[in-house]
Amino acid sequence: MIYLDNASTTFPKPPAVVQAVVHAVEHFGNPMRGTHPYALDALRAVEAARDDVATLFNCQPERVAFTKNATEAINIAVASLDGHIITTEAEHNAVLRPLYRHGNIGIARVDGRGRCGLDDIAAERRPDTVAVVMAHGANLSGNIAPVADIGRWCRDNGILFVLDVAQTAGLLDIDMDALAIDALCFSGHKSLYGLQGTGGICVGERFPARPFIVGGSGVDTYRKTQPDELPTRLEAGTLNSHGIATLSAGIAYVREHAPAALLEQATALARSFHTAVAGLDGVVTYGDYDADVRLPLVTLNIGDMDSADVAMILADEFDIAIRPGSHCAPLLHERFGTRHQGAARFSFSHLNTPEEAALAAEAVQALSRRLAGSR
């Protein structure tokens, strides 16, 4: 099967990632819960991964806390904030739902291509605004936000900047200091090539991180509250050391190949696919395809076909795997007018080939002809 659902989770994983999880299953005990060799092996793997993440995003290792995904990390970030928070219409529900629960929010509008700039963010500012919480790359449109400008504006105005990098980590160079990021929330199973169930939050010195979950920590057992020290403050319970070990292997793979090179290869495939399908009868694409840098994905609809039907036909007749539906991005679908139809997303990896991109384009061409013939 041609796998074009890499924005959901990357597949296949590098061999070193597979080897890492096998080693973990065979050798790991519970990190921070013993002094025997199995517990220590797990602890060393967790701390090595913490160092790897810190190097990747330019922060201090003790300020990296592991979670089960980016969603949990964003929940930690939002729950740490009091006051008005700004976000955008381009967001995933991983951002929107914690903010809806928070309640005191402003939502910056996007344009017809799903773009949101600094002026749109600044227009939502109020005297009680404490943070901007948003995604670096939009999983539906593929657009990259102007985060350098937004981070600088936040820093200049005493506003915290929380960035969801689930879609961009491993594809773009992300430096917390250079981009003025106060809390960075990442997923391990996308372009960092780790297993599902891995992610984390990196917190800067200005960010008032509060425990979101409290419980066992392996230290300070007789204390009634969660320890204050980072990362223990944010890591209650047993960590997924098996998955975290694969995150180290995935980050090593990304470093070896360089994020810019991986993005360039995947983007070339996505652009060739877009060129082949964008002008077809009935095909509508969503996002800014004129941008110099964007995520390596193409989101489209074919006439009035339901996106789920498009995905089913592609899988059953053409052996192609994509993602249909709403992509957990409700406000952007409202903006695009695709609430009921959803959209079919083709997301590429550097592990895909030009032949696979061409075959996917031919499949869309066939569906376009089929739709035209049914009129």
Secondary structure as GFF3:
##gff-version 3
##sequence-region A 1 375
A	DSSP	beta_strand	2	3	.	.	.	ID=ss1
A	DSSP	alpha_helix	15	27	.	.	.	ID=ss2
A	DSSP	alpha_helix	37	57	.	.	.	ID=ss3
A	DSSP	three_ten_helix	61	63	.	.	.	ID=ss4
A	DSSP	beta_strand	64	67	.	.	.	ID=ss5
A	DSSP	alpha_helix	70	79	.	.	.	ID=ss6
A	DSSP	beta_strand	84	88	.	.	.	ID=ss7
A	DSSP	alpha_helix	93	102	.	.	.	ID=ss8
A	DSSP	beta_strand	105	108	.	.	.	ID=ss9
A	DSSP	alpha_helix	118	122	.	.	.	ID=ss10
A	DSSP	beta_strand	129	135	.	.	.	ID=ss11
A	DSSP	alpha_helix	147	156	.	.	.	ID=ss12
A	DSSP	beta_strand	160	164	.	.	.	ID=ss13
A	DSSP	beta_strand	183	187	.	.	.	ID=ss14
A	DSSP	beta_strand	199	203	.	.	.	ID=ss15
A	DSSP	three_ten_helix	232	234	.	.	.	ID=ss16
A	DSSP	alpha_helix	241	257	.	.	.	ID=ss17
A	DSSP	alpha_helix	259	277	.	.	.	ID=ss18
A	DSSP	beta_strand	283	286	.	.	.	ID=ss19
A	DSSP	beta_strand	297	302	.	.	.	ID=ss20
A	DSSP	alpha_helix	307	318	.	.	.	ID=ss21
A	DSSP	beta_strand	320	321	.	.	.	ID=ss22
A	DSSP	alpha_helix	330	336	.	.	.	ID=ss23
A	DSSP	beta_strand	344	347	.	.	.	ID=ss24
A	DSSP	alpha_helix	354	373	.	.	.	ID=ss25
###
